[in-house]
Amino acid sequence: MKSITIKGSQRESVGKVSTKALRNAGKVPCVLYGGESPLHFSAEEISFRDLVYTPNAHTAVIELENGQKFDAVLQDIQFHPVTDKILHIDFYQLFKDKPVTMNIPVRLEGNSPGVRNGGRLLFRKRKLSIKALPELLPDFITVDISKLRIGGTIAVETLLSDDFTILHPDSTAVVQVKASRTSVADDSEDDEEEEGAEGAAEGGDAPEAEATE
């Protein structure tokens, strides 16, 4: 997983006055948890652009002026209710031998035959919460929808991996294709009808049509 470097300065004072002064100077007060004790630091707001304002998942390398470096993951973030400026960020320190929990984006690949036939694609889970060692954290989880037909569902149970644990029930729907008013017979149904017609032409018994009201 890609890491974003955050260059910051350790904070000696964490009172309201110093916090307000930091924000007025365009800096964001932060706290790094997970170590022996919380580490308070600040960094330029622009430093968080590629970490916060992106649909992708990234870890962070916090690099302080004194040369200390910490691998971390963003744990919580507070925005101003009116201006949407970043007010505060909490980070959690990463250790190579300790699993961490992150929300990882889901990417769809392929073309669904159900959608081609007019079905509605429902993207139920755009991110999945997973637990893994830092070095095994994926940038994204790929879901192949090239065989997803009308009425079909791809659930968490089909995405399981030895590298990470997905923290959702196995039956959780990630993506589905539902029938719509404009949907037509799916490709598989067309194939079955063609096979039935060929069997009738050769003297075989064609499938009987089911009566509908």
C-alpha positions as CSV (number, residue, x, y, z in Angstrom):
1,M,0.0,0.0,0.0
2,K,1.2,3.5,-0.9
3,S,2.4,5.7,2.0
4,I,2.0,9.5,2.2
5,T,4.8,11.4,4.0
6,I,3.6,13.9,6.5
7,K,6.3,16.3,7.7
8,G,5.5,17.8,11.1
9,S,6.7,19.4,14.3
10,Q,6.3,18.0,17.8
11,R,4.1,20.1,20.0
12,E,5.4,21.1,23.4
13,S,2.1,22.8,24.4
14,V,-1.4,21.3,23.7
15,G,-3.6,23.9,25.3
16,K,-6.5,25.7,23.5
17,V,-4.5,28.8,22.9
18,S,-1.6,27.0,21.2
19,T,-4.1,24.9,19.2
20,K,-5.9,28.0,18.0
21,A,-2.6,29.6,17.0
22,L,-1.7,26.6,15.0
23,R,-5.0,26.6,13.1
24,N,-4.6,30.3,12.4
25,A,-1.2,29.6,10.9
26,G,-2.7,27.0,8.5
27,K,-1.5,24.0,10.5
28,V,-3.4,21.0,11.8
29,P,-3.0,19.7,15.4
30,C,-2.5,15.9,15.4
31,V,-2.1,13.1,17.9
32,L,-0.3,9.8,17.2
33,Y,-1.6,6.9,19.4
34,G,-0.4,3.3,19.8
35,G,3.1,3.9,21.2
36,E,4.2,4.2,24.8
37,S,2.4,7.5,25.1
38,P,0.4,9.8,22.8
39,L,2.6,12.0,20.6
40,H,1.3,15.5,19.8
41,F,2.5,17.2,16.6
42,S,1.3,19.5,13.9
43,A,1.7,19.8,10.1
44,E,0.7,22.1,7.3
45,E,-2.9,21.4,6.2
46,I,-1.9,21.0,2.6
47,S,0.3,18.0,3.7
48,F,-2.9,16.0,4.2
49,R,-4.3,16.6,0.7
50,D,-3.3,13.2,-0.8
51,L,-4.1,11.3,2.4
52,V,-7.6,12.8,3.1
53,Y,-9.1,14.0,-0.1
54,T,-8.9,10.7,-2.0
55,P,-11.1,7.6,-2.4
56,N,-8.0,5.5,-2.1
57,A,-6.6,4.0,1.1
58,H,-3.1,5.0,2.1
59,T,-0.9,4.7,5.2
60,A,1.2,7.6,6.4
61,V,4.9,8.2,7.4
62,I,5.0,10.9,10.0
63,E,8.4,12.6,9.8
64,L,9.3,15.0,12.6
65,E,11.8,17.8,12.5
66,N,14.0,15.9,15.0
67,G,14.4,13.0,12.5
68,Q,12.0,10.6,14.1
69,K,9.8,8.7,11.7
70,F,6.6,6.7,12.5
71,D,4.5,4.5,10.3
72,A,0.9,5.2,10.9
73,V,-2.7,5.0,9.7
74,L,-5.4,7.7,9.9
75,Q,-7.8,6.8,12.7
76,D,-10.1,9.8,13.0
77,I,-10.5,13.3,11.5
78,Q,-12.5,16.3,12.5
79,F,-13.7,19.0,10.0
80,H,-15.1,22.4,10.6
81,P,-18.9,22.2,10.2
82,V,-19.0,25.3,8.0
83,T,-15.7,25.7,6.2
84,D,-14.8,21.9,6.0
85,K,-11.3,22.8,7.1
86,I,-9.4,20.1,8.9
87,L,-9.5,20.8,12.7
88,H,-7.8,17.7,14.1
89,I,-6.5,14.3,13.1
90,D,-5.8,11.2,15.1
91,F,-3.3,8.7,13.9
92,Y,-2.5,5.2,15.1
93,Q,1.1,3.9,15.0
94,L,1.8,0.8,12.9
95,F,4.0,-2.1,13.9
96,K,5.1,-4.8,11.5
97,D,4.0,-7.6,13.8
98,K,0.6,-6.1,14.8
99,P,-2.5,-6.3,12.6
100,V,-4.4,-3.1,11.9
101,T,-7.9,-2.4,10.8
102,M,-8.6,-0.2,7.7
103,N,-11.4,0.6,5.3
104,I,-10.3,-0.5,1.9
105,P,-12.0,0.6,-1.3
106,V,-13.7,-1.9,-3.6
107,R,-13.0,-1.7,-7.4
108,L,-15.2,-3.3,-10.0
109,E,-13.7,-4.8,-13.1
110,G,-15.3,-6.4,-16.2
111,N,-18.7,-5.8,-17.8
112,S,-21.7,-7.4,-16.3
113,P,-24.0,-9.3,-18.7
114,G,-26.9,-8.5,-16.5
115,V,-26.2,-4.7,-16.9
116,R,-25.9,-5.2,-20.7
117,N,-29.4,-6.6,-20.6
118,G,-30.8,-3.6,-18.8
119,G,-30.4,-4.7,-15.2
120,R,-29.6,-2.2,-12.4
121,L,-26.1,-2.4,-10.9
122,L,-26.3,-1.9,-7.1
123,F,-22.9,-1.2,-5.5
124,R,-23.7,-2.0,-1.9
125,K,-20.2,-1.8,-0.4
126,R,-17.8,0.7,-1.8
127,K,-15.4,0.1,1.1
128,L,-14.8,-3.0,3.2
129,S,-13.3,-3.0,6.7
130,I,-10.4,-5.4,6.8
131,K,-7.8,-6.5,9.4
132,A,-4.2,-7.3,8.3
133,L,-0.6,-6.9,9.0
134,P,0.6,-3.5,7.6
135,E,2.7,-5.1,4.9
136,L,-0.3,-7.1,3.6
137,L,-2.7,-4.2,3.4
138,P,-4.1,-4.0,-0.2
139,D,-4.6,-0.8,-2.0
140,F,-8.0,-2.0,-3.0
141,I,-10.1,-5.1,-3.3
142,T,-11.0,-6.1,-6.9
143,V,-14.4,-7.6,-7.6
144,D,-14.9,-9.2,-11.1
145,I,-18.5,-8.6,-12.3
146,S,-18.0,-10.2,-15.8
147,K,-20.3,-13.1,-14.9
148,L,-22.8,-11.2,-12.8
149,R,-26.2,-11.7,-14.3
150,I,-29.7,-10.3,-13.5
151,G,-30.6,-11.4,-10.0
152,G,-27.0,-12.2,-9.1
153,T,-25.1,-11.1,-6.1
154,I,-21.4,-11.1,-5.2
155,A,-21.0,-11.4,-1.4
156,V,-18.1,-11.1,1.0
157,E,-17.7,-14.9,1.1
158,T,-16.3,-14.9,-2.5
159,L,-13.6,-12.3,-1.6
160,L,-11.9,-14.1,1.3
161,S,-8.1,-14.1,1.3
162,D,-5.3,-15.6,3.4
163,D,-3.7,-12.1,3.5
164,F,-6.4,-10.4,5.4
165,T,-9.7,-10.8,7.4
166,I,-12.8,-9.1,6.1
167,L,-14.7,-7.8,9.1
168,H,-18.2,-8.2,7.6
169,P,-20.5,-11.3,7.7
170,D,-19.8,-13.7,4.8
171,S,-23.3,-13.1,3.4
172,T,-22.9,-9.3,3.1
173,A,-23.7,-8.2,-0.4
174,V,-21.0,-6.2,-2.1
175,V,-22.5,-5.8,-5.6
176,Q,-25.8,-6.9,-7.1
177,V,-27.7,-6.7,-10.4
178,K,-31.4,-6.3,-10.1
179,A,-34.1,-6.5,-12.8
180,S,-35.6,-3.3,-14.1
181,R,-38.5,-2.3,-16.3
182,T,-36.2,-2.1,-19.3
183,S,-34.3,-5.3,-18.6
184,V,-34.5,-8.2,-21.1
185,A,-33.8,-11.9,-21.0
186,D,-30.3,-12.5,-19.7
187,D,-27.6,-14.1,-22.0
188,S,-27.9,-17.4,-20.2
189,E,-31.6,-17.6,-20.8
190,D,-31.1,-16.8,-24.5
191,D,-28.6,-19.6,-24.7
192,E,-31.0,-22.1,-23.1
193,E,-33.8,-21.0,-25.5
194,E,-31.5,-21.6,-28.5
195,E,-30.5,-25.0,-27.3
196,G,-34.1,-25.9,-26.8
197,A,-35.0,-24.8,-30.3
198,E,-32.2,-26.8,-31.8
199,G,-33.4,-29.9,-29.9
200,A,-36.9,-29.5,-31.2
201,A,-35.7,-29.2,-34.8
202,E,-33.7,-32.4,-34.4
203,G,-36.8,-34.3,-33.1
204,G,-36.0,-33.9,-29.4
205,D,-38.4,-32.6,-26.8
206,A,-38.3,-28.8,-26.4
207,P,-38.6,-27.5,-22.9
208,E,-42.3,-26.8,-21.9
209,A,-43.2,-23.2,-21.3
210,E,-44.4,-22.4,-17.8
211,A,-47.8,-20.9,-17.6
212,T,-48.0,-17.4,-16.2
213,E,-50.9,-15.3,-15.3
